[in-house]
Amino acid sequence: MLYWRTGHQMAVRKGDWKLVHTGKNPDEGADELYNLAVDPDERKDLAQQNTAKVKELKNELTAQFDMDA
């Protein structure tokens, strides 16, 4: 798993999936979800169609964000 944060954008990648979150923290803002195996250019946001995957990766993102101090 990879996690990174710059300014008001953060992301987590796990396997083929990448969750990008824009906001001050994981509880505020918007999520975008991409399957990099089929969409390496991140053109089709799959967040609405894959809410379970968003929730899984959001939990990972929140755990990492909470370790940032």
C-alpha positions in Angstrom: 0.0 0.0 0.0 1.1 3.5 -0.8 -0.1 6.7 0.9 0.8 10.3 0.2 -0.5 13.8 1.1 0.2 17.2 -0.4 -1.6 20.3 0.6 -5.3 19.5 0.6 -5.0 16.3 -1.5 -4.2 12.8 -0.3 -4.2 9.4 -1.9 -3.8 5.8 -1.2 -3.0 3.0 -3.6 -3.6 -0.6 -2.9 -3.0 -3.1 -5.7 -4.7 -1.9 -8.9 -6.9 0.6 -7.0 -6.2 4.2 -6.1 -8.3 6.5 -4.0 -7.7 10.2 -4.3 -9.3 12.5 -1.7 -9.4 16.3 -1.9 -10.1 18.0 1.4 -8.4 19.2 4.6 -9.0 15.8 6.2 -10.6 12.5 5.3 -13.9 13.5 6.7 -14.3 16.6 4.5 -14.1 16.8 0.8 -14.5 14.5 -2.2 -13.3 11.1 -3.2 -12.3 9.7 -6.6 -11.6 6.1 -7.3 -9.6 4.6 -10.1 -8.7 1.1 -11.3 -5.2 1.7 -12.6 -5.0 -1.7 -14.3 -7.7 -0.7 -16.8 -7.4 3.1 -16.6 -3.8 4.1 -16.0 -4.5 7.7 -17.0 -7.2 8.1 -14.3 -9.9 9.3 -16.7 -12.9 7.4 -15.3 -13.9 8.0 -11.7 -15.4 4.8 -10.3 -16.3 6.0 -6.8 -20.1 6.0 -7.4 -20.1 2.4 -8.8 -17.7 0.9 -6.2 -18.7 2.3 -2.8 -17.4 -0.8 -1.0 -13.9 -0.2 -2.4 -14.1 3.5 -1.6 -15.0 2.6 2.0 -12.1 0.0 2.2 -9.5 2.5 0.9 -10.9 5.4 2.9 -10.4 3.4 6.1 -6.7 2.8 5.0 -6.4 6.5 4.1 -7.8 7.6 7.5 -5.5 5.3 9.4 -2.5 6.7 7.6 -3.7 10.3 8.0 -4.2 9.8 11.7 -0.5 8.8 12.0 0.6 12.1 10.4 1.4 14.4 13.2 
